[in-house]
Amino acid sequence: MMNRTSQRGLTVTGLLFGGMAIVLIAVLGMKVVPEVVEYTKIVADIKAIARDPALQQASLAEVRQSYTRRAIVDQVSAVTAQDIDVSRNGSTLILSFSYTKKIPLFGPVSLLIDFEGATDR
């Protein structure tokens, strides 16, 4: 006869709770990851514009037009050119943005994320 204290294994209840936790994390990841990817594209776009030597002395309209072209290529819709704040620190171009994204999870539960980014000041 086998001693019960030496038995090892996973109970059905433990398996169900573990499976539900994994599914919940997977669903959350599938909904949040695309928003984070879009945010990283926006940050990359504004940093590329700020580093572009041709745009250092450009007008506000030219800077925004450059962002619009990059946003179309990257398929970014969360931030438009009008949402970008453009300023200068001497000859350095500074761009910044902020927005809030509400991600519905299930039923009445949503996740609210505040995104913001700026080029180095």
C-alpha positions in Angstrom: 0.0 0.0 0.0 1.2 3.5 -0.9 1.5 6.2 1.8 -0.7 9.2 1.0 1.9 11.7 2.1 4.3 10.5 -0.7 1.7 11.0 -3.5 2.2 13.9 -5.9 0.0 15.3 -8.5 -2.4 18.0 -9.5 -6.0 18.0 -8.4 -8.8 18.7 -10.8 -9.6 21.9 -8.9 -6.0 23.1 -9.1 -6.0 22.3 -12.8 -9.2 24.3 -13.4 -8.0 27.4 -11.4 -4.6 27.2 -13.1 -6.2 26.9 -16.5 -8.5 29.9 -15.9 -5.6 32.0 -14.7 -3.6 31.2 -17.9 -6.6 32.0 -20.1 -7.2 35.3 -18.3 -3.6 36.3 -18.7 -3.6 35.3 -22.4 -6.8 37.3 -23.1 -5.4 40.3 -21.3 -2.2 40.0 -23.3 -4.0 39.7 -26.6 -5.9 42.9 -25.9 -3.1 45.0 -24.5 -0.1 44.0 -26.7 -1.5 45.7 -29.9 -2.0 49.0 -28.0 1.5 48.8 -26.6 2.9 48.1 -30.1 1.1 51.1 -31.5 2.5 53.3 -28.7 6.0 52.1 -29.5 5.5 53.0 -33.2 4.4 56.5 -32.2 7.4 57.0 -30.0 9.7 55.7 -32.8 8.1 58.1 -35.3 8.4 61.2 -33.2 12.0 60.3 -32.3 12.8 59.8 -36.0 11.3 63.2 -36.9 13.2 64.9 -34.1 16.5 63.4 -35.3 15.9 64.3 -39.0 18.3 67.2 -39.8 16.0 68.4 -42.7 13.2 69.1 -40.2 15.3 71.0 -37.6 14.4 74.3 -39.1 11.1 73.2 -40.6 7.7 74.9 -40.0 5.1 73.4 -37.7 3.0 72.3 -40.7 6.0 70.5 -42.3 6.7 68.6 -39.0 3.1 67.6 -38.7 3.0 66.5 -42.3 6.1 64.4 -41.8 4.4 62.7 -38.8 1.2 62.1 -40.8 3.2 60.3 -43.6 5.0 58.2 -41.0 1.7 57.4 -39.2 0.1 56.2 -42.5 3.0 53.9 -43.2 3.0 52.5 -39.6 -0.9 52.3 -39.6 -1.1 54.4 -36.4 -4.5 55.9 -35.6 -4.3 56.6 -31.9 -2.4 59.9 -32.3 -2.9 62.3 -35.2 -0.6 65.1 -36.3 -2.8 67.6 -34.5 -2.3 65.7 -31.2 1.5 66.2 -31.4 2.9 69.1 -29.4 5.8 70.6 -31.2 8.3 73.0 -29.6 12.0 74.0 -29.9 14.7 74.2 -27.4 17.2 76.3 -29.2 17.8 74.4 -32.4 16.5 71.1 -31.0 13.1 70.0 -32.1 11.0 68.6 -29.2 7.8 66.6 -29.9 5.5 65.1 -27.3 2.1 63.5 -27.1 -0.3 61.9 -24.6 -3.5 59.9 -24.9 -5.7 57.6 -23.0 -6.9 54.2 -24.3 -9.8 52.3 -22.9 -9.6 48.6 -23.6 -12.8 46.6 -22.9 -12.0 43.3 -21.3 -15.2 41.5 -20.5 -18.7 42.6 -19.5 -18.5 45.9 -17.6 -14.7 45.6 -17.0 -12.3 47.7 -18.9 -8.6 48.6 -18.7 -7.7 52.3 -18.9 -4.1 53.1 -19.9 -2.6 56.6 -20.1 0.1 56.7 -22.8 2.6 59.6 -23.1 5.9 60.1 -24.8 8.3 62.8 -25.8 11.6 63.2 -27.5 14.6 63.9 -25.3 14.5 67.4 -24.0 
